[in-house]
């Protein structure tokens, strides 16, 4: 039986059509599909496009569709996404989970583990040995998203204007950020940044500049990345301790664009995890998170899907 697995992220959406053996036989890729940042209509459009491309000339929708998307921990947002999928022709079994869940399943399959996602936003999520789940972070840029690419990029901007005001040290980030924003002077930087419709991804992309400056020995950039790793580890620690896994052997999966833009962040995280949970094995997610959605869809098709429940009270939002 064919299944469809979809990773609907804030910056990109990937749909994989897989056969009964798990082989990918169709793929669709598109822009972000996030209810919070894009809205319902844009989310429906993005899902339609990637599903259409993944299905190709097939007329029938697979019997099982799994979507990983931020917000699926909230019943009201889950209902919206299920409604979208029904409108798009999904008549069979629909599985909706948090996008961190599919990233964890992509990296650890059905083993206990924790995923730390540092993309445009950030979140830590884990599933323990007793099929209980826990999470920390993932509240969005207004409330946090500490350690995310956006958080790092925003601190690069702050460092640049602080240096210009002589409230902070000079930094190599100044020249890099001005060039990235296509601004000649600091006084033109604010207008350049705020006039961009893609301001959030533009700022998140500045995390790569911080990594470049850190590699060249810039102390300000180094401090930003260190602080970011500390914040991500706070979230990971919360999840690990909620699940009582400090002394256990489990996977810690690092996922998201920041770890690609700033590989030193992965090394920082591995060292911090080793201090807290010496038996844990930390590694980068090398597969698409959509693989996790396919795996969950196949489990549902085979009648062996068991979704975890949150330890204690469920989160207030996703």
N, C-alpha and C positions, 0 to 999 in steps of 0.2 A: 504494500500500500504506500502510495506517495504521500509525503507530508510537506508542509510549508513552514519554515522557521524564519522569523523576522526579528532583526535587531533594529529597533527604532530609537535612535539616539538624538541628541540635541543638534549635532552637526551633520550627521549622515544616517541613512537608513539602508540596510542590506537585507535582502530577502533571498533565501536559498530554498529551492525545491529539491527534495531528496527522495530517492526511491526506498524500497523496503529494506535495502541493505545499508542505507545511510549515505549512499553515493550522491553527490550533488549533481543534478541533471539540468538545473536552470538557475539563473542568478539575475537579480535586479538590484541596482544601486541608485540612490538618489539623495536628496537633501534631507535635512533634519525633519523628524516627525515627533514633536514634543508638544503636548497640549499646553504646557505652561508658557513656552516661548513662542510657539507658532500658532496656537489656536486650533479649534476643531476643524475648520474648513481646510486649512493648510495641511493639517495632519492627515486628513482623509485623502487629499490630493497626493501627498507624498506616498502614502500606503498604496493607493491605487496604482501609481506609476511603477513602483518596485514589484508589486504583485503581478502586474501585467507583464513586465519584462521577464520575471522569473518563470511564469507559466508559458510564455511564448505562444505557440499555436494551440495549446491545450484548451479545450472548451470547458472541461469540468474542473471545479475547484476541489483541491484535496479534502479528504474527510476530516483531517486534523490540521489546524493552523495554530501555531504558537507565536505569540508576540511578546517580546521583552521591551518594556518602555517605562521610563520614569513615571511615577504616579500610580502604578498598578497596585500599590498597597492601600490605596484609598478607594472604597466601594463606589463613590460617585464618579471618579475618573475611570475606573474599570468599566462601569456601565456605559460611559460615553464611547470608549474604545470598542467595546463589544457591539454597540449600535453601529459604529462605523463599519466594522467588519461584516456585520449582517447586511448592510446596504451594499457592500462591495461583493456580495455573493457567497459569503461563508455560511453554509447551512449545516455543517457538521459540528465537530467538537472544537471549541475555541479555548485555548489555554492562554491566560494573560498573567504575566509575572513582571516583577521589577527588572529593569535592564541589568542590574548588578547580578541578579540570579542567573541569567543566561551566561554572563561572563564567567561566573564561578563554575558553572557546569561545563563550559567550554574548556576551562583550565584544569579542573579537578574531577570532571565527570561526576560519578555518584559518591566520591569520597568526601569526608568532612573537610571543610576548608573555609578560608576567608579570602575575599577579593577586595582589593583596594583600587578604586577607580579614580584616576586623576586625568580627566579630560577637560573640557570646558568647565564642567563642574566636578565635584568630588563626593565620594561616598565610600564607606566600608560596610561590607555585608558578609555574613557568614552563616553556615549551616553546620550544626554540631552533630556528634555521633548519634544522638537520639532524635534526629530529624527536626530539631528546633532551630529557629532562625533568629538572628539579631542584626541590628544595623546601627550605624552612627553617621551623622553628617547627611549630606544630600538635601540640605534645606534651601539651596539656591543662593545666588550671589548676594542678595540683600541681607540674609541672615548668616551667611558664612561661606560655604564652598571652599573652606580653608585648604590650602595646598593644591588647589586646582590650577590649570593653566591660566584661567582668567585671574585668579587670585595672585599668581606670580606676575602676570603681565601688569596688573593694576599696581602692584608694588614697584615694578620697574618705572612706571609713570610717576609714581609718588617720589621715588628716589631722584628722578631727573629734575622735577620741579623743586625739590628740597635743595638739591645741589645748586640750582640756579638762584635760589633765594639765599644761599650760603647758610641754610639751616642744617645742611647735611654735607657729607664729603663729596668731593668730585668723583665722578664715576664714568667709566667707558660706556655705560649705558646711554649717556646723553647723545653721543653721535649716532649710535645704533638706532635709538628710538626715533630721533628726528628723521633719519633716512627712511625708516619703516613707515612713518606717518606722512612722508613726503612734505615735511615742514623744514624751512630753512632756519627758523629761530624758535626759541622757547615760547615767545609770545604768540606764535602762530600755531603752536602744538594743540592747544585746547580746542580751537576752532576746527582744526583738521580731524581731531578724534571725534568730537561731538557731531560733526556733520556727516559722519559715515553711518549709513543704514545698517551696515554689518559691524557696528562698533564692538559688540561682544566678541565675536570670533577674531576681529582684528586685534583686540587687546589680548585675547588668549594666545594668539600667535606670537606675541612679544615674549612669551616664555622661552622661545627658542633663542632670542637675543640675550636673555639672561644666561642661558647655558653657554652661549658663545663667550660672553664677557667673563663668566666664571672660569672657563677653560683657559682664558688668557690671563688669569690671575687677579681679576677685579674683586676687591674685598666686599663691595656693596652687593654685587651679584651673588657672591658666595654666601653671604648672610641671608639673602632672600631665599635661596634654595635650601639652606639649612633649616630656616624657619618653616618652609613649606613641608619638608620631610618630617619635622617635629609635629606639625599639625596633622599630617596624614597618619602618623604613628599614634597620635592620641585617639583618632577614630578607630584604627586597627586594634589598639589596646582595649578600647571599650567593648568591641565586639568579641574579642578573644576572652575577655574576663566575663562578659555576660554569658558566654557559652561554657565557661569553666574549662578552657582548653589549654591553659598555660603549660601544663605538663604533658600534653598529648603530642602525638606526631600527626601533623596535618599540613595541607598545602596552603601557602599564602600566594595568591595570584595577583600580580601587578598588571593593571590594564589601563589603557587610555593614552591619549596623545602626548601628555607631558613626559611620560617615561621614554617615549621615542625622541622627543625634542631635547630632553635633558637626561641622558643615560645615567649620569652621576646620581640622579634621584633614586634610581633602582638600587644602586650600591648602598646609598644611605639607608634606604628602607630595609634592605637585607640585614645590615648591621644592627639596626634598631630591633627588628623582629628577633634576631638571634639572642639579643640581650634579654628579651622578655620571655620568649618561648624557644628554648634551645633545640627542641626536637622538630620544630617547624621547618619546612622546606620552602624557600621563597624563590619565585621565578617569574619571568615575564610571560604574559599571555601571547603566544605566537600564532594562535588561530583566531579567526573572526569570532566575535561573540555570537554571531548567527549560528555557529555550530552548536552552541548550548541550546538555542531555540529548537534546532532540528532534533537534538537528543531528547529534549522534553516532549516534543511532538511524537516522536517514535515510541517513547514510553507510554504516552496516552493511547496511541494506536494499538499497542500491545496489551493494554489494560493493566499496566504496572506503574502508572504515574502516581507518585506520592509527594505532594507538595508540603513543604515544612510549615509549621506554625511558629509565630513569634514567641520567644521566651518572655513571659510576663505579658503586659499590655501591648497591643499592636501600636505601631507608630502613628502619631497624629497626622502625618502626611508623608508623601514619598519624595 
